[in-house]
Amino acid sequence: MDIDMEALRALERDREIPMNVLIGALEDAMLNAYEKTDGAVPGARVELDRKTGHVTVFAPELDEEGEKIGEYDDTPEGFGRVAATTARQVIYQRIRQAEDDQKFGHFSAVEGDILVGVVQQDRDSRTVRVDLGSIEAIMPLAEQVP
């Protein structure tokens, strides 16, 4: 199975998420998909070639005593379709988590400071939206002045 690395780079630019986070999410998703296939070997790992985008599943090769003596390619046939479904869910989750971490990191640095924003009313008259430039926030009812 191959991953389009240009699509990952575009995602990195658009969402400002580091490539290592995206690749880690993909490898975790692929490993999760592999573990759900029939004949999955425990202790396997997934490796994504950062240049070509080729995904390989490496399963541990054990001796008679259960000691790891090497690894072999155990990428299942038809792995792309199963892995794509699982990967999509995990990637969306990781992207949301990375975006949330970025937002938290940005605003934890300015905690206690006064911010400038544009106040906007929502369709619901009790909801107040504040445009802070890069982020739009909702002001809780308890923080609003009547």
DRENVORO-475588 format. One record per residue (C-alpha): residue in one letter; x, y, z. Coordinates in steps of 0.02 Angstrom, whole numbers, plus 32768, in hexadecimal, padded with zeros to 4 digits. Layout:
BEGIN
aXYZ;...
END
This chain:
BEGIN
m800080008000;d803F80AE7FD7;i801481568026;d801281F67FC0;m809B825B8015;e806782F97FB8;a7FBD82EE800A;l801282E080B4;r807E8377808E;a7FE483DA805A;l7F8E83A680FB;e802883DC815B;r802484898109;d7F6784A38114;r7F4D846A81C7;e7FFB84988206;i801483EB824F;p80C783A68253;m80EC831A81D7;n812982AA8266;v807D82B482B7;l802782868214;i809D81F581F1;g808D81B782A4;a7FD081BB8294;l7FD7815B81F0;e804C80D78236;d7FDE80C182D0;a7F4380B38263;m7F94803481F2;l7FCE7FCE8287;n7F1E7FD482CD;a7ED97F988226;y7F5C7F0E821B;e7F307ECF82C9;k7E7B7EBB8290;t7EAA7E4D81FB;d7EA97D908202;g7F537D45822A;a7F9B7DE38277;v803D7DC382D4;p804B7E138382;g80D87E8F8395;a80D67EC882E0;r81037F7982AD;v80D67FE48217;e8153804F81BB;l812A80D9813F;d81B5810680C6;r81BE81C480CF;k81FC81D5801C;t8191815B7FBA;g80FA814C802D;h8103808D802B;v80B8803A80C5;t81057F988104;v80D07F2B8197;f81637ED981EE;a813A7E43825C;p81B77DFF82DA;e820C7D5B82B2;l82207CF38350;d828E7C5F8379;e82597BC583DC;e826E7C208482;g82047CB4844E;e829A7D288435;k82907DA583A6;i83137D7A8324;g82D97DE88295;e82467E2E8235;y81ED7E018194;d81747E5C8121;d80C37E288152;t805D7EA880F1;p7FB77E5180CD;e7F677E498020;g7EDA7EC6800D;f7F1E7F2680A1;g7F037FCD804D;r7E447FCB8052;v7E367F928107;a7EC280048140;a7E7B809B80E6;t7DD780928146;t7E2D808281EE;a7EB1810281C1;r7E2F81838191;q7DDE817B823D;v7E838181829B;i7EC8820E822F;y7E2D827A8249;q7E3A825C8304;r7EF482868308;i7EDC8323829E;r7E5483618314;q7EC4833983A9;a7F5A8393835C;e7EF0842B8332;d7EAB842D83E3;d7F5C84228429;q7F9184B483BC;k7EFD851E83F5;f7F1D84F384AB;g7FD6851A849A;h7FB185C18449;f7F3485F884CC;s7F8D85B08563;a801A862B853F;v7FA286BF8549;e7F3D868485DF;g7F0D8718864A;d7F31879685BF;i7EAF8802856A;l7E8C87CF84B7;v7E3F8835842D;g7DB487E783C6;v7D19880D8362;v7C7887E083BC;q7BF087948350;q7B438758837A;d7B0E86AB8349;r7A628672830E;d7A3F864483C2;s7A3586EC841B;r7A8986A684B6;t7B23866B8457;v7BAE86E9843C;r7C3B86C283C4;v7CE3871983D1;d7D54871D8338;l7E08871D837A;g7E5A871F82D0;s7E94866E82B3;i7E1186218324;e7D5986418342;a7D21862283F4;i7C7A8617844C;m7C68867E84E9;p7C11861C8574;l7B6F866585B9;a7BBF86798665;e7C4586EC8619;q7BCA875D85BE;v7B8C880485FC;p7ACE881885F4;
END
